[in-house]
Amino acid sequence: MTTPTEPEDELGAITRERRQLTGLAYRLLGSLAEAEDVVQETYARWYALSPRQRAEIESPGGWLTTVAGRICLDLLGSARARRERYVGEWVPEPLPGGPEWIGGRWDDTAAEVADPADRVTLDESLTMAFLVVLESMTPAERVAFVLHDVFRYSFAEVAEIVGRTPAACRQLASSARRRIRTAPPAPAPAARSAGLVRAFRQAWEAKDIDGLVGLLAPDATATGDGGGLVPAALHPVEGAEPIARFLADRARALPGVTLLEREVNGRPGLVAELDGVTVSVLAFDIAGDRIQRIWAVLNPDKLRPWRTD
């Protein structure tokens, strides 16, 4: 990127990076609110530089990404302690729609991935199932993997952000890939998933326990996240029949809830509304012709994007 010579050029160059920075921080932190805070802090540090210091930076985008990545790395280090104190299960913040919200870098010459099959598309990296797997990684693994395999940064670039050698970052990304490979297979095609989610909505609305059981894998898991702010199961509900009965009970307890089919993190999902206000967002992981996992986010702090027109 050419060094900006005019204030307007500089402003345009750094403004164009905002979408990518938000996308990177969201995938690293699993929270859109925290991602936006990271981006604000990154820009604050940019403008804290003198005009001369900014003019000497050859690639403002690279500088911004490095700073944002380091901020995320620091936050991930403290996030585990915060989540140990979290009431109930912690689920990543659901995102309306898909990659059009937050994008990424597509410079395939920048990253060296031994096997192209290891590469992760922006669509795949937004799914709730993928974000949950990221939660199992160490902060350094997560940053190295997302920057390299998702956003196509070279290991030399990743090393500047993580503060390790390129060889060490290569090992971190390799370790992260092993975690990904042990996760469930890739999601079912969107059309098939949409059909199952629609059938699930209809069975849930009808309080049809047998119908729900037929749509769920025998070892399915349903996880709720209320954050201690609203009622939610403190532990995952496991098994098709227990989940079906739990959902039917919830439907009876809240007869005024409306279920809407919506795109959640780029995949078919459901939004529950009460009196026109979003009270829960459900994401699904579908394997074959059955629903394997359900994540229901009820924490109102995580539903802010769903309550803004």
Phi and psi restraints in degrees (value plus and minus 20) as a CYANA .aco file:
   2 THR   PHI     -92.8   -52.8
   2 THR   PSI     123.9   163.9
   3 THR   PHI     -84.2   -44.2
   3 THR   PSI     108.4   148.4
   4 PRO   PHI     -81.9   -41.9
   4 PRO   PSI     119.1   159.1
   5 THR   PHI    -131.3   -91.3
   5 THR   PSI     -35.2     4.8
   6 GLU   PHI    -146.7  -106.7
   6 GLU   PSI     128.0   168.0
   7 PRO   PHI     -74.4   -34.4
   7 PRO   PSI     -57.9   -17.9
   8 GLU   PHI     -85.8   -45.8
   8 GLU   PSI     -58.7   -18.7
   9 ASP   PHI     -84.3   -44.3
   9 ASP   PSI     -62.7   -22.7
  10 GLU   PHI     -82.3   -42.3
  10 GLU   PSI     -65.5   -25.5
  11 LEU   PHI     -82.1   -42.1
  11 LEU   PSI     -64.2   -24.2
  12 GLY   PHI     -83.9   -43.9
  12 GLY   PSI     -60.0   -20.0
  13 ALA   PHI     -83.4   -43.4
  13 ALA   PSI     -63.6   -23.6
  14 ILE   PHI    -100.5   -60.5
  14 ILE   PSI     -49.0    -9.0
  15 THR   PHI     -86.8   -46.8
  15 THR   PSI     -55.0   -15.0
  16 ARG   PHI     -85.1   -45.1
  16 ARG   PSI     -38.6     1.4
  17 GLU   PHI    -104.1   -64.1
  17 GLU   PSI     -33.4     6.6
  18 ARG   PHI     -78.5   -38.5
  18 ARG   PSI     -63.6   -23.6
  19 ARG   PHI     -83.9   -43.9
  19 ARG   PSI     -63.6   -23.6
  20 GLN   PHI     -86.7   -46.7
  20 GLN   PSI     -61.0   -21.0
  21 LEU   PHI     -81.9   -41.9
  21 LEU   PSI     -60.5   -20.5
  22 THR   PHI     -84.8   -44.8
  22 THR   PSI     -62.3   -22.3
  23 GLY   PHI     -83.0   -43.0
  23 GLY   PSI     -61.8   -21.8
  24 LEU   PHI     -83.7   -43.7
  24 LEU   PSI     -70.0   -30.0
  25 ALA   PHI     -85.3   -45.3
  25 ALA   PSI     -55.9   -15.9
  26 TYR   PHI     -84.1   -44.1
  26 TYR   PSI     -65.3   -25.3
  27 ARG   PHI     -85.8   -45.8
  27 ARG   PSI     -53.3   -13.3
  28 LEU   PHI     -95.6   -55.6
  28 LEU   PSI     -56.6   -16.6
  29 LEU   PHI    -123.5   -83.5
  29 LEU   PSI     -40.5    -0.5
  30 GLY   PHI      51.6    91.6
  30 GLY   PSI      -0.5    39.5
  31 SER   PHI    -164.6  -124.6
  31 SER   PSI     101.5   141.5
  32 LEU   PHI     -87.9   -47.9
  32 LEU   PSI     -58.4   -18.4
  33 ALA   PHI     -81.9   -41.9
  33 ALA   PSI     -66.0   -26.0
  34 GLU   PHI     -87.2   -47.2
  34 GLU   PSI     -56.2   -16.2
  35 ALA   PHI     -81.9   -41.9
  35 ALA   PSI     -62.5   -22.5
  36 GLU   PHI     -85.2   -45.2
  36 GLU   PSI     -56.1   -16.1
  37 ASP   PHI     -84.6   -44.6
  37 ASP   PSI     -60.2   -20.2
  38 VAL   PHI     -81.6   -41.6
  38 VAL   PSI     -64.4   -24.4
  39 VAL   PHI     -83.3   -43.3
  39 VAL   PSI     -61.9   -21.9
  40 GLN   PHI     -81.4   -41.4
  40 GLN   PSI     -63.5   -23.5
  41 GLU   PHI     -85.5   -45.5
  41 GLU   PSI     -57.8   -17.8
  42 THR   PHI     -82.2   -42.2
  42 THR   PSI     -65.7   -25.7
  43 TYR   PHI     -88.3   -48.3
  43 TYR   PSI     -53.4   -13.4
  44 ALA   PHI     -82.2   -42.2
  44 ALA   PSI     -59.7   -19.7
  45 ARG   PHI     -89.0   -49.0
  45 ARG   PSI     -54.2   -14.2
  46 TRP   PHI     -82.7   -42.7
  46 TRP   PSI     -68.3   -28.3
  47 TYR   PHI     -96.1   -56.1
  47 TYR   PSI     -32.2     7.8
  48 ALA   PHI     -95.3   -55.3
  48 ALA   PSI     -36.8     3.2
  49 LEU   PHI     -92.6   -52.6
  49 LEU   PSI     133.0   173.0
  50 SER   PHI     -94.0   -54.0
  50 SER   PSI     137.9   177.9
  51 PRO   PHI     -74.6   -34.6
  51 PRO   PSI     -56.4   -16.4
  52 ARG   PHI     -86.8   -46.8
  52 ARG   PSI     -62.6   -22.6
  53 GLN   PHI     -82.2   -42.2
  53 GLN   PSI     -61.7   -21.7
  54 ARG   PHI     -85.6   -45.6
  54 ARG   PSI     -58.5   -18.5
  55 ALA   PHI     -86.4   -46.4
  55 ALA   PSI     -45.7    -5.7
  56 GLU   PHI    -101.8   -61.8
  56 GLU   PSI     -30.0    10.0
  57 ILE   PHI    -103.5   -63.5
  57 ILE   PSI      95.0   135.0
  58 GLU   PHI     -88.0   -48.0
  58 GLU   PSI     -58.0   -18.0
  59 SER   PHI    -145.2  -105.2
  59 SER   PSI      72.9   112.9
  60 PRO   PHI     -76.4   -36.4
  60 PRO   PSI     -58.4   -18.4
  61 GLY   PHI     -82.4   -42.4
  61 GLY   PSI     -63.0   -23.0
  62 GLY   PHI     -84.3   -44.3
  62 GLY   PSI     -59.5   -19.5
  63 TRP   PHI     -83.9   -43.9
  63 TRP   PSI     -65.4   -25.4
  64 LEU   PHI     -83.7   -43.7
  64 LEU   PSI     -62.0   -22.0
  65 THR   PHI     -84.7   -44.7
  65 THR   PSI     -61.6   -21.6
  66 THR   PHI     -80.4   -40.4
  66 THR   PSI     -66.2   -26.2
  67 VAL   PHI     -85.3   -45.3
  67 VAL   PSI     -65.7   -25.7
  68 ALA   PHI     -82.0   -42.0
  68 ALA   PSI     -61.9   -21.9
  69 GLY   PHI     -81.9   -41.9
  69 GLY   PSI     -60.4   -20.4
  70 ARG   PHI     -88.6   -48.6
  70 ARG   PSI     -58.3   -18.3
  71 ILE   PHI     -82.8   -42.8
  71 ILE   PSI     -64.1   -24.1
  72 CYS   PHI     -82.7   -42.7
  72 CYS   PSI     -60.4   -20.4
  73 LEU   PHI     -80.3   -40.3
  73 LEU   PSI     -62.6   -22.6
  74 ASP   PHI     -84.1   -44.1
  74 ASP   PSI     -63.2   -23.2
  75 LEU   PHI     -85.5   -45.5
  75 LEU   PSI     -58.2   -18.2
  76 LEU   PHI     -84.1   -44.1
  76 LEU   PSI     -52.4   -12.4
  77 GLY   PHI     -84.4   -44.4
  77 GLY   PSI     -53.6   -13.6
  78 SER   PHI    -114.0   -74.0
  78 SER   PSI     -34.6     5.4
  79 ALA   PHI     -84.8   -44.8
  79 ALA   PSI     -56.8   -16.8
  80 ARG   PHI     -81.2   -41.2
  80 ARG   PSI     -62.0   -22.0
  81 ALA   PHI     -84.6   -44.6
  81 ALA   PSI     -59.8   -19.8
  82 ARG   PHI     -85.1   -45.1
  82 ARG   PSI     -58.7   -18.7
  83 ARG   PHI     -95.5   -55.5
  83 ARG   PSI     -41.3    -1.3
  84 GLU   PHI     -87.4   -47.4
  84 GLU   PSI     -46.4    -6.4
  85 ARG   PHI    -113.3   -73.3
  85 ARG   PSI     -24.2    15.8
  86 TYR   PHI     -87.8   -47.8
  86 TYR   PSI     119.7   159.7
  87 VAL   PHI     -99.9   -59.9
  87 VAL   PSI      97.2   137.2
  88 GLY   PHI      60.5   100.5
  88 GLY   PSI    -180.0  -140.0
  89 GLU   PHI    -101.9   -61.9
  89 GLU   PSI     121.9   161.9
  90 TRP   PHI    -120.1   -80.1
  90 TRP   PSI     104.1   144.1
  91 VAL   PHI    -141.0  -101.0
  91 VAL   PSI     120.2   160.2
  92 PRO   PHI     -74.4   -34.4
  92 PRO   PSI     131.2   171.2
  93 GLU   PHI     -88.2   -48.2
  93 GLU   PSI     103.9   143.9
  94 PRO   PHI     -90.6   -50.6
  94 PRO   PSI     125.6   165.6
  95 LEU   PHI    -134.7   -94.7
  95 LEU   PSI     109.4   149.4
  96 PRO   PHI     -85.0   -45.0
  96 PRO   PSI     119.3   159.3
  97 GLY   PHI      53.7    93.7
  97 GLY   PSI    -163.4  -123.4
  98 GLY   PHI    -160.6  -120.6
  98 GLY   PSI    -164.8  -124.8
  99 PRO   PHI     -83.2   -43.2
  99 PRO   PSI     -36.5     3.5
 100 GLU   PHI     -83.3   -43.3
 100 GLU   PSI     -42.0    -2.0
 101 TRP   PHI     -87.5   -47.5
 101 TRP   PSI     -68.9   -28.9
 102 ILE   PHI    -161.0  -121.0
 102 ILE   PSI     103.3   143.3
 103 GLY   PHI    -120.2   -80.2
 103 GLY   PSI    -179.9  -139.9
 104 GLY   PHI    -175.7  -135.7
 104 GLY   PSI    -194.0  -154.0
 105 ARG   PHI    -120.1   -80.1
 105 ARG   PSI     109.1   149.1
 106 TRP   PHI    -140.5  -100.5
 106 TRP   PSI      53.9    93.9
 107 ASP   PHI    -140.1  -100.1
 107 ASP   PSI      68.3   108.3
 108 ASP   PHI     -86.9   -46.9
 108 ASP   PSI     -31.7     8.3
 109 THR   PHI    -102.5   -62.5
 109 THR   PSI     -30.0    10.0
 110 ALA   PHI    -104.3   -64.3
 110 ALA   PSI     -48.3    -8.3
 111 ALA   PHI    -129.9   -89.9
 111 ALA   PSI     124.4   164.4
 112 GLU   PHI    -129.7   -89.7
 112 GLU   PSI      78.9   118.9
 113 VAL   PHI    -128.6   -88.6
 113 VAL   PSI     101.0   141.0
 114 ALA   PHI     -76.1   -36.1
 114 ALA   PSI     -64.6   -24.6
 115 ASP   PHI    -137.7   -97.7
 115 ASP   PSI      96.5   136.5
 116 PRO   PHI     -74.3   -34.3
 116 PRO   PSI     -45.4    -5.4
 117 ALA   PHI     -85.8   -45.8
 117 ALA   PSI     -38.9     1.1
 118 ASP   PHI     -97.7   -57.7
 118 ASP   PSI     -34.7     5.3
 119 ARG   PHI     -89.2   -49.2
 119 ARG   PSI     127.0   167.0
 120 VAL   PHI    -134.2   -94.2
 120 VAL   PSI     109.2   149.2
 121 THR   PHI     -97.9   -57.9
 121 THR   PSI     142.0   182.0
 122 LEU   PHI     -81.6   -41.6
 122 LEU   PSI     -55.9   -15.9
 123 ASP   PHI     -80.4   -40.4
 123 ASP   PSI     -70.0   -30.0
 124 GLU   PHI     -83.0   -43.0
 124 GLU   PSI     -55.6   -15.6
 125 SER   PHI     -95.4   -55.4
 125 SER   PSI     -24.5    15.5
 126 LEU   PHI    -120.3   -80.3
 126 LEU   PSI     -33.9     6.1
 127 THR   PHI     -84.9   -44.9
 127 THR   PSI     131.3   171.3
 128 MET   PHI     -81.8   -41.8
 128 MET   PSI     -58.1   -18.1
 129 ALA   PHI     -80.7   -40.7
 129 ALA   PSI     -61.0   -21.0
 130 PHE   PHI     -87.2   -47.2
 130 PHE   PSI     -64.7   -24.7
 131 LEU   PHI     -82.6   -42.6
 131 LEU   PSI     -55.1   -15.1
 132 VAL   PHI     -86.1   -46.1
 132 VAL   PSI     -60.3   -20.3
 133 VAL   PHI     -83.8   -43.8
 133 VAL   PSI     -59.0   -19.0
 134 LEU   PHI     -77.7   -37.7
 134 LEU   PSI     -51.9   -11.9
 135 GLU   PHI     -83.4   -43.4
 135 GLU   PSI     -42.1    -2.1
 136 SER   PHI    -102.2   -62.2
 136 SER   PSI     -28.4    11.6
 137 MET   PHI    -108.1   -68.1
 137 MET   PSI     138.7   178.7
 138 THR   PHI     -91.0   -51.0
 138 THR   PSI     138.1   178.1
 139 PRO   PHI     -74.3   -34.3
 139 PRO   PSI     -62.9   -22.9
 140 ALA   PHI     -87.4   -47.4
 140 ALA   PSI     -60.1   -20.1
 141 GLU   PHI     -80.9   -40.9
 141 GLU   PSI     -65.3   -25.3
 142 ARG   PHI     -82.5   -42.5
 142 ARG   PSI     -65.8   -25.8
 143 VAL   PHI     -86.1   -46.1
 143 VAL   PSI     -66.4   -26.4
 144 ALA   PHI     -82.8   -42.8
 144 ALA   PSI     -63.7   -23.7
 145 PHE   PHI     -86.7   -46.7
 145 PHE   PSI     -68.4   -28.4
 146 VAL   PHI     -85.3   -45.3
 146 VAL   PSI     -64.1   -24.1
 147 LEU   PHI     -83.4   -43.4
 147 LEU   PSI     -62.2   -22.2
 148 HIS   PHI    -103.9   -63.9
 148 HIS   PSI     -74.9   -34.9
 149 ASP   PHI    -100.5   -60.5
 149 ASP   PSI     -45.1    -5.1
 150 VAL   PHI    -119.9   -79.9
 150 VAL   PSI     -69.3   -29.3
 151 PHE   PHI    -117.7   -77.7
 151 PHE   PSI     -18.1    21.9
 152 ARG   PHI      48.8    88.8
 152 ARG   PSI       8.5    48.5
 153 TYR   PHI    -102.9   -62.9
 153 TYR   PSI     123.8   163.8
 154 SER   PHI     -89.9   -49.9
 154 SER   PSI     142.0   182.0
 155 PHE   PHI     -87.1   -47.1
 155 PHE   PSI     -47.4    -7.4
 156 ALA   PHI     -85.1   -45.1
 156 ALA   PSI     -60.4   -20.4
 157 GLU   PHI     -89.1   -49.1
 157 GLU   PSI     -61.5   -21.5
 158 VAL   PHI     -81.6   -41.6
 158 VAL   PSI     -58.8   -18.8
 159 ALA   PHI     -79.1   -39.1
 159 ALA   PSI     -57.1   -17.1
 160 GLU   PHI     -84.3   -44.3
 160 GLU   PSI     -52.6   -12.6
 161 ILE   PHI    -101.9   -61.9
 161 ILE   PSI     -65.3   -25.3
 162 VAL   PHI     -99.1   -59.1
 162 VAL   PSI     -42.3    -2.3
 163 GLY   PHI      60.0   100.0
 163 GLY   PSI       9.4    49.4
 164 ARG   PHI    -151.3  -111.3
 164 ARG   PSI     155.4   195.4
 165 THR   PHI     -94.9   -54.9
 165 THR   PSI     138.0   178.0
 166 PRO   PHI     -76.3   -36.3
 166 PRO   PSI     -58.7   -18.7
 167 ALA   PHI     -83.8   -43.8
 167 ALA   PSI     -60.5   -20.5
 168 ALA   PHI     -85.4   -45.4
 168 ALA   PSI     -59.0   -19.0
 169 CYS   PHI     -87.1   -47.1
 169 CYS   PSI     -54.4   -14.4
 170 ARG   PHI     -82.1   -42.1
 170 ARG   PSI     -61.2   -21.2
 171 GLN   PHI     -86.5   -46.5
 171 GLN   PSI     -59.1   -19.1
 172 LEU   PHI     -81.6   -41.6
 172 LEU   PSI     -65.8   -25.8
 173 ALA   PHI     -85.3   -45.3
 173 ALA   PSI     -57.9   -17.9
 174 SER   PHI     -84.1   -44.1
 174 SER   PSI     -62.1   -22.1
 175 SER   PHI     -83.0   -43.0
 175 SER   PSI     -60.3   -20.3
 176 ALA   PHI     -84.2   -44.2
 176 ALA   PSI     -59.0   -19.0
 177 ARG   PHI     -82.8   -42.8
 177 ARG   PSI     -56.1   -16.1
 178 ARG   PHI     -82.5   -42.5
 178 ARG   PSI     -57.0   -17.0
 179 ARG   PHI     -85.5   -45.5
 179 ARG   PSI     -60.3   -20.3
 180 ILE   PHI     -82.9   -42.9
 180 ILE   PSI     -61.1   -21.1
 181 ARG   PHI     -86.4   -46.4
 181 ARG   PSI     -47.1    -7.1
 182 THR   PHI    -103.5   -63.5
 182 THR   PSI     -26.8    13.2
 183 ALA   PHI     -97.9   -57.9
 183 ALA   PSI     148.9   188.9
 184 PRO   PHI     -77.1   -37.1
 184 PRO   PSI     139.1   179.1
 185 PRO   PHI     -83.2   -43.2
 185 PRO   PSI     151.1   191.1
 186 ALA   PHI     -76.0   -36.0
 186 ALA   PSI     131.1   171.1
 187 PRO   PHI     -83.2   -43.2
 187 PRO   PSI     134.7   174.7
 188 ALA   PHI     -85.7   -45.7
 188 ALA   PSI     137.9   177.9
 189 PRO   PHI     -72.7   -32.7
 189 PRO   PSI     127.5   167.5
 190 ALA   PHI     -77.7   -37.7
 190 ALA   PSI     -59.9   -19.9
 191 ALA   PHI     -83.4   -43.4
 191 ALA   PSI     -63.4   -23.4
 192 ARG   PHI     -85.9   -45.9
 192 ARG   PSI     -61.8   -21.8
 193 SER   PHI     -82.7   -42.7
 193 SER   PSI     -61.0   -21.0
 194 ALA   PHI     -81.8   -41.8
 194 ALA   PSI     -60.1   -20.1
 195 GLY   PHI     -84.4   -44.4
 195 GLY   PSI     -61.1   -21.1
 196 LEU   PHI     -88.5   -48.5
 196 LEU   PSI     -60.1   -20.1
 197 VAL   PHI     -84.9   -44.9
 197 VAL   PSI     -58.2   -18.2
 198 ARG   PHI     -85.0   -45.0
 198 ARG   PSI     -64.0   -24.0
 199 ALA   PHI     -83.8   -43.8
 199 ALA   PSI     -56.7   -16.7
 200 PHE   PHI     -84.5   -44.5
 200 PHE   PSI     -64.5   -24.5
 201 ARG   PHI     -79.4   -39.4
 201 ARG   PSI     -65.6   -25.6
 202 GLN   PHI     -84.5   -44.5
 202 GLN   PSI     -61.9   -21.9
 203 ALA   PHI     -87.2   -47.2
 203 ALA   PSI     -57.1   -17.1
 204 TRP   PHI     -86.9   -46.9
 204 TRP   PSI     -64.6   -24.6
 205 GLU   PHI     -82.1   -42.1
 205 GLU   PSI     -54.6   -14.6
 206 ALA   PHI    -104.0   -64.0
 206 ALA   PSI     -23.6    16.4
 207 LYS   PHI      35.6    75.6
 207 LYS   PSI      17.3    57.3
 208 ASP   PHI    -107.6   -67.6
 208 ASP   PSI      74.1   114.1
 209 ILE   PHI     -83.2   -43.2
 209 ILE   PSI     -64.7   -24.7
 210 ASP   PHI     -82.1   -42.1
 210 ASP   PSI     -59.5   -19.5
 211 GLY   PHI     -83.9   -43.9
 211 GLY   PSI     -61.2   -21.2
 212 LEU   PHI     -85.6   -45.6
 212 LEU   PSI     -63.8   -23.8
 213 VAL   PHI     -79.1   -39.1
 213 VAL   PSI     -59.0   -19.0
 214 GLY   PHI     -86.5   -46.5
 214 GLY   PSI     -41.7    -1.7
 215 LEU   PHI    -112.9   -72.9
 215 LEU   PSI     -35.7     4.3
 216 LEU   PHI    -119.0   -79.0
 216 LEU   PSI     123.2   163.2
 217 ALA   PHI     -85.7   -45.7
 217 ALA   PSI     127.5   167.5
 218 PRO   PHI     -74.3   -34.3
 218 PRO   PSI     -54.4   -14.4
 219 ASP   PHI    -123.6   -83.6
 219 ASP   PSI       8.1    48.1
 220 ALA   PHI     -81.0   -41.0
 220 ALA   PSI     136.0   176.0
 221 THR   PHI    -151.5  -111.5
 221 THR   PSI     116.3   156.3
 222 ALA   PHI    -140.7  -100.7
 222 ALA   PSI     105.4   145.4
 223 THR   PHI    -139.7   -99.7
 223 THR   PSI     108.7   148.7
 224 GLY   PHI    -129.5   -89.5
 224 GLY   PSI     126.5   166.5
 225 ASP   PHI    -149.9  -109.9
 225 ASP   PSI      82.1   122.1
 226 GLY   PHI    -126.4   -86.4
 226 GLY   PSI     -31.0     9.0
 227 GLY   PHI      42.7    82.7
 227 GLY   PSI      -5.0    35.0
 228 GLY   PHI      59.1    99.1
 228 GLY   PSI     -18.6    21.4
 229 LEU   PHI    -116.6   -76.6
 229 LEU   PSI     -48.5    -8.5
 230 VAL   PHI    -158.4  -118.4
 230 VAL   PSI     138.1   178.1
 231 PRO   PHI     -81.4   -41.4
 231 PRO   PSI     113.7   153.7
 232 ALA   PHI    -181.5  -141.5
 232 ALA   PSI     131.6   171.6
 233 ALA   PHI     -80.8   -40.8
 233 ALA   PSI     111.5   151.5
 234 LEU   PHI     -94.1   -54.1
 234 LEU   PSI     -41.0    -1.0
 235 HIS   PHI    -152.2  -112.2
 235 HIS   PSI     133.6   173.6
 236 PRO   PHI     -77.9   -37.9
 236 PRO   PSI     125.0   165.0
 237 VAL   PHI    -114.5   -74.5
 237 VAL   PSI     108.1   148.1
 238 GLU   PHI    -137.6   -97.6
 238 GLU   PSI     120.7   160.7
 239 GLY   PHI      79.7   119.7
 239 GLY   PSI     121.7   161.7
 240 ALA   PHI     -80.0   -40.0
 240 ALA   PSI     -69.3   -29.3
 241 GLU   PHI     -88.3   -48.3
 241 GLU   PSI     -64.9   -24.9
 242 PRO   PHI     -78.4   -38.4
 242 PRO   PSI     -59.3   -19.3
 243 ILE   PHI     -85.1   -45.1
 243 ILE   PSI     -65.2   -25.2
 244 ALA   PHI     -80.7   -40.7
 244 ALA   PSI     -63.7   -23.7
 245 ARG   PHI     -87.9   -47.9
 245 ARG   PSI     -58.6   -18.6
 246 PHE   PHI     -81.4   -41.4
 246 PHE   PSI     -66.0   -26.0
 247 LEU   PHI     -86.4   -46.4
 247 LEU   PSI     -59.9   -19.9
 248 ALA   PHI     -83.3   -43.3
 248 ALA   PSI     -59.8   -19.8
 249 ASP   PHI     -82.9   -42.9
 249 ASP   PSI     -61.3   -21.3
 250 ARG   PHI     -83.3   -43.3
 250 ARG   PSI     -59.6   -19.6
 251 ALA   PHI     -84.3   -44.3
 251 ALA   PSI     -57.6   -17.6
 252 ARG   PHI     -89.9   -49.9
 252 ARG   PSI     -54.6   -14.6
 253 ALA   PHI     -93.4   -53.4
 253 ALA   PSI     -46.2    -6.2
 254 LEU   PHI    -147.8  -107.8
 254 LEU   PSI      53.6    93.6
 255 PRO   PHI     -86.9   -46.9
 255 PRO   PSI     -37.9     2.1
 256 GLY   PHI    -109.6   -69.6
 256 GLY   PSI     -16.3    23.7
 257 VAL   PHI     -96.3   -56.3
 257 VAL   PSI     117.6   157.6
 258 THR   PHI    -129.5   -89.5
 258 THR   PSI     111.5   151.5
 259 LEU   PHI    -121.6   -81.6
 259 LEU   PSI     107.5   147.5
 260 LEU   PHI    -140.7  -100.7
 260 LEU   PSI     118.5   158.5
 261 GLU   PHI    -102.7   -62.7
 261 GLU   PSI     101.1   141.1
 262 ARG   PHI    -159.4  -119.4
 262 ARG   PSI     139.7   179.7
 263 GLU   PHI    -102.2   -62.2
 263 GLU   PSI     105.3   145.3
 264 VAL   PHI    -141.9  -101.9
 264 VAL   PSI      97.4   137.4
 265 ASN   PHI      30.5    70.5
 265 ASN   PSI      21.9    61.9
 266 GLY   PHI      59.8    99.8
 266 GLY   PSI     -15.4    24.6
 267 ARG   PHI    -149.0  -109.0
 267 ARG   PSI     138.1   178.1
 268 PRO   PHI     -80.7   -40.7
 268 PRO   PSI     111.9   151.9
 269 GLY   PHI    -168.3  -128.3
 269 GLY   PSI    -190.4  -150.4
 270 LEU   PHI    -150.5  -110.5
 270 LEU   PSI     128.3   168.3
 271 VAL   PHI    -142.8  -102.8
 271 VAL   PSI     108.7   148.7
 272 ALA   PHI    -121.2   -81.2
 272 ALA   PSI     106.0   146.0
 273 GLU   PHI    -138.5   -98.5
 273 GLU   PSI     122.8   162.8
 274 LEU   PHI    -147.5  -107.5
 274 LEU   PSI      98.2   138.2
 275 ASP   PHI      35.3    75.3
 275 ASP   PSI      18.6    58.6
 276 GLY   PHI      60.6   100.6
 276 GLY   PSI     -17.3    22.7
 277 VAL   PHI    -131.2   -91.2
 277 VAL   PSI     113.3   153.3
 278 THR   PHI     -88.3   -48.3
 278 THR   PSI     104.4   144.4
 279 VAL   PHI    -134.9   -94.9
 279 VAL   PSI     -33.7     6.3
 280 SER   PHI    -182.3  -142.3
 280 SER   PSI     126.5   166.5
 281 VAL   PHI    -146.4  -106.4
 281 VAL   PSI     109.9   149.9
 282 LEU   PHI    -134.2   -94.2
 282 LEU   PSI     109.3   149.3
 283 ALA   PHI    -132.0   -92.0
 283 ALA   PSI     129.9   169.9
 284 PHE   PHI    -147.2  -107.2
 284 PHE   PSI     126.9   166.9
 285 ASP   PHI    -136.9   -96.9
 285 ASP   PSI      97.6   137.6
 286 ILE   PHI    -135.1   -95.1
 286 ILE   PSI     106.1   146.1
 287 ALA   PHI    -137.1   -97.1
 287 ALA   PSI      99.4   139.4
 288 GLY   PHI      46.3    86.3
 288 GLY   PSI    -142.9  -102.9
 289 ASP   PHI    -132.8   -92.8
 289 ASP   PSI       2.0    42.0
 290 ARG   PHI    -151.2  -111.2
 290 ARG   PSI     132.7   172.7
 291 ILE   PHI    -103.8   -63.8
 291 ILE   PSI     100.5   140.5
 292 GLN   PHI    -111.3   -71.3
 292 GLN   PSI     -62.9   -22.9
 293 ARG   PHI    -161.0  -121.0
 293 ARG   PSI     125.8   165.8
 294 ILE   PHI    -147.1  -107.1
 294 ILE   PSI     113.2   153.2
 295 TRP   PHI    -139.2   -99.2
 295 TRP   PSI     100.6   140.6
 296 ALA   PHI    -133.0   -93.0
 296 ALA   PSI      94.1   134.1
 297 VAL   PHI    -118.3   -78.3
 297 VAL   PSI      96.6   136.6
 298 LEU   PHI    -133.0   -93.0
 298 LEU   PSI     -35.0     5.0
 299 ASN   PHI     -77.3   -37.3
 299 ASN   PSI      94.6   134.6
 300 PRO   PHI     -81.1   -41.1
 300 PRO   PSI     -46.2    -6.2
 301 ASP   PHI     -86.3   -46.3
 301 ASP   PSI     -43.9    -3.9
 302 LYS   PHI    -114.3   -74.3
 302 LYS   PSI     -21.0    19.0
 303 LEU   PHI    -125.9   -85.9
 303 LEU   PSI     -10.8    29.2
 304 ARG   PHI     -74.2   -34.2
 304 ARG   PSI     -66.1   -26.1
 305 PRO   PHI     -82.8   -42.8
 305 PRO   PSI     -43.0    -3.0
 306 TRP   PHI    -106.8   -66.8
 306 TRP   PSI     -27.6    12.4
 307 ARG   PHI    -129.9   -89.9
 307 ARG   PSI      -6.2    33.8
 308 THR   PHI    -137.0   -97.0
 308 THR   PSI     103.0   143.0
